[in-house]
Amino acid sequence: MSAHHRSLSASDRIQISAKVTAPPGLNRSQAAREAGVSRPTLYIIADKGRKALETVFNGQSTPATAPGLESY
């Protein structure tokens, strides 16, 4: 059974983002199963994580103020 994205803690989302963005050969289906979320939710969280990292590393803002991260 998959957890809805709103029931995941910030720590869970950070771990998922790190897991998905780090190794290029990561099996996304396996990562979703391990996290207890659907693959679409995994991709949404990973995309938000990538955007946050890009924003922070490009010096545009801090994670707390990065736009578009409120819902995840």
PEGIRA-V753657 format. One record per residue. N is the residue number from 1. RES is the residue in one letter. PSI is psi in whole degrees, 0 to 359 (* if undefined). OMEGA is omega in whole degrees, 0 to 359 (NA if undefined). Layout:
N | RES | PSI | OMEGA
N | RES | PSI | OMEGA
This chain:
1 | M | 137 | 182
2 | S | 143 | 176
3 | A | 141 | 175
4 | H | 144 | 185
5 | H | 331 | 181
6 | R | 344 | 180
7 | S | 359 | 179
8 | L | 140 | 177
9 | S | 165 | 177
10 | A | 320 | 179
11 | S | 318 | 178
12 | D | 315 | 181
13 | R | 320 | 178
14 | I | 315 | 179
15 | Q | 317 | 179
16 | I | 314 | 179
17 | S | 314 | 181
18 | A | 318 | 181
19 | K | 318 | 185
20 | V | 326 | 183
21 | T | 339 | 185
22 | A | 286 | 186
23 | P | 126 | 182
24 | P | 333 | 183
25 | G | 12 | 183
26 | L | 135 | 175
27 | N | 107 | 185
28 | R | 324 | 179
29 | S | 317 | 179
30 | Q | 318 | 179
31 | A | 320 | 179
32 | A | 316 | 178
33 | R | 314 | 181
34 | E | 325 | 180
35 | A | 347 | 181
36 | G | 30 | 179
37 | V | 165 | 176
38 | S | 161 | 177
39 | R | 317 | 177
40 | P | 320 | 178
41 | T | 319 | 178
42 | L | 315 | 180
43 | Y | 322 | 178
44 | I | 313 | 180
45 | I | 317 | 180
46 | A | 318 | 180
47 | D | 317 | 177
48 | K | 319 | 179
49 | G | 315 | 178
50 | R | 315 | 180
51 | K | 319 | 179
52 | A | 315 | 179
53 | L | 316 | 178
54 | E | 316 | 180
55 | T | 311 | 182
56 | V | 313 | 184
57 | F | 340 | 175
58 | N | 1 | 176
59 | G | 20 | 183
60 | Q | 329 | 178
61 | S | 180 | 177
62 | T | 163 | 180
63 | P | 326 | 182
64 | A | 336 | 183
65 | T | 3 | 180
66 | A | 130 | 183
67 | P | 149 | 175
68 | G | 7 | 183
69 | L | 1 | 185
70 | E | 323 | 187
71 | S | 355 | 179
72 | Y | * | NA
